[in-house]
């Protein structure tokens, strides 16, 4: 099993490890390797996670194995950054990933519940997220959770450009 908790500064290297692994698992068939390496190097570093953990406007959730606390997944909440109207009542679920070996076992649901609880504790009224248009597994998961499509955004990974649906969940 696993535990889900707020991440602390000491978790940043483990979060970087699982972030790179889950990004590779999710997008290996879609994104060219050179773009993937550049993205993971820039966006999945321990320094990036340390910055998010230290930022009072963000929250990083760590999912770890019960006995070893090895990283199995994570979620990152931040201020929204979308080309749609947002306000102080909104929060973005910037990232939520779990290792493929945990899929179907309830870890994703536990992470998203923890993210929703965190957003509500911060007084937010709406959670937003963007997802790759071909990531049908994730899209079905978000829709089962109650998210609905409210717009779209362009997301760039290296030379690859994607038009992602933007989802919202009223909290």
C-alpha positions in Angstrom: 0.0 0.0 0.0 1.0 3.7 0.2 0.6 6.9 2.1 -0.1 10.3 0.7 1.3 13.3 2.6 2.5 16.9 2.0 6.0 16.8 0.6 8.9 18.5 2.4 12.3 19.7 1.1 14.0 16.4 1.7 11.5 14.8 -0.8 12.6 16.8 -3.8 15.2 14.3 -5.2 12.7 11.4 -4.9 10.0 13.5 -6.5 12.3 14.3 -9.4 13.0 10.6 -9.9 9.3 9.6 -10.0 8.5 12.7 -12.2 10.9 11.7 -14.8 9.9 8.1 -14.8 6.1 8.8 -15.0 6.6 11.4 -17.7 8.5 8.8 -19.7 5.9 6.1 -19.0 3.1 8.4 -20.1 4.6 10.0 -23.2 7.2 7.7 -24.6 5.1 6.9 -27.7 4.1 10.6 -28.3 7.1 12.9 -27.7 10.5 12.6 -29.4 13.3 11.5 -27.1 15.3 14.7 -27.4 12.2 16.8 -26.5 11.5 14.4 -23.6 15.0 14.6 -22.2 14.9 18.4 -22.4 11.5 18.6 -20.8 12.3 16.2 -17.9 15.7 18.0 -17.3 13.9 21.4 -17.1 10.6 20.6 -15.5 11.3 17.5 -13.3 14.4 18.5 -11.5 14.9 18.3 -7.7 15.4 22.1 -7.7 12.0 22.6 -9.4 10.3 20.5 -6.8 12.2 22.2 -4.0 11.0 25.5 -5.3 7.4 24.3 -5.5 7.6 22.9 -2.0 9.0 26.1 -0.6 6.4 28.3 -2.4 3.5 29.1 -0.1 1.2 29.5 -3.1 1.8 25.9 -4.1 1.3 22.5 -2.5 3.2 19.3 -3.4 1.7 15.9 -2.3 3.9 12.9 -2.1 2.7 9.3 -2.5 5.1 6.8 -1.0 5.2 3.1 -0.4 4.2 2.2 3.1 7.3 0.5 4.3 10.1 2.2 2.3 8.5 5.5 1.5 9.8 5.0 -2.1 8.1 7.5 -4.4 5.1 6.1 -6.3 3.4 9.3 -7.4 2.8 13.0 -6.7 0.5 15.9 -7.3 1.4 19.6 -7.6 -1.1 22.4 -7.0 -0.3 26.0 -8.1 -1.9 29.2 -9.0 -3.7 28.8 -12.4 -1.8 29.5 -15.7 -4.4 29.0 -18.4 -5.6 31.2 -21.3 -9.1 31.3 -19.8 -10.6 33.6 -17.2 -9.5 32.6 -13.7 -9.6 34.3 -10.3 -8.4 33.9 -6.7 -10.9 31.1 -6.1 -9.2 28.9 -8.7 -6.3 26.5 -8.2 -4.5 24.5 -10.9 -3.7 20.8 -10.5 -0.5 21.3 -12.4 0.6 17.7 -12.2 -0.6 14.4 -11.0 1.2 11.2 -11.8 1.5 7.7 -10.5 3.9 5.0 -11.6 2.2 2.6 -14.1 2.6 -0.3 -11.6 0.1 1.4 -9.3 -2.5 2.1 -11.9 -5.9 0.6 -11.1 -5.1 0.2 -7.4 -6.6 3.4 -6.1 -3.5 5.5 -5.7 -4.6 8.1 -8.3 -7.9 8.4 -6.6 -6.2 8.9 -3.2 -3.9 11.6 -4.6 -6.7 13.5 -6.3 -8.8 13.4 -3.1 -5.9 14.7 -1.2 -5.4 17.5 -3.8 -9.1 18.4 -3.6 -8.9 18.5 0.2 -5.9 20.7 0.0 -7.6 23.1 -2.5 -10.7 23.3 -0.2 -8.5 23.9 2.8 -7.0 26.9 0.9 -10.5 28.2 0.3 -10.5 27.5 -3.5 -13.8 27.0 -5.3 -12.6 25.5 -8.6 -9.7 23.2 -9.6 -8.4 23.4 -13.1 -6.1 21.1 -15.1 -4.9 20.5 -18.6 -4.3 17.1 -20.1 -2.8 15.7 -23.3 -5.7 15.2 -25.7 -4.7 11.6 -26.5 -4.2 10.6 -22.8 -7.6 8.8 -22.7 -6.8 7.0 -19.4 -6.3 10.3 -17.6 -9.2 12.0 -19.3 -11.6 9.2 -18.2 -10.2 9.4 -14.7 -10.8 13.1 -14.5 -14.3 12.8 -16.0 -15.2 10.0 -13.4 -14.0 12.4 -10.7 -16.4 15.1 -11.9 -14.2 17.3 -14.1 -15.6 18.8 -17.2 -14.0 20.4 -20.3 -14.2 24.2 -20.2 -11.6 25.3 -22.8 -8.2 24.5 -24.3 -4.6 25.6 -24.2 -1.5 25.0 -26.2 1.1 23.0 -24.4 4.7 22.8 -25.8 7.2 20.1 -25.1 10.3 21.0 -27.1 9.3 21.1 -30.7 6.0 19.2 -30.1 2.9 21.4 -29.7 -0.4 20.0 -28.3 -3.8 21.5 -27.9 -4.8 20.2 -24.5 -8.4 20.3 -23.2 -8.7 22.3 -19.9 -10.8 20.7 -17.3 -12.5 22.2 -14.3 -14.1 20.8 -11.1 -16.3 22.9 -8.9 -15.2 22.4 -5.3 
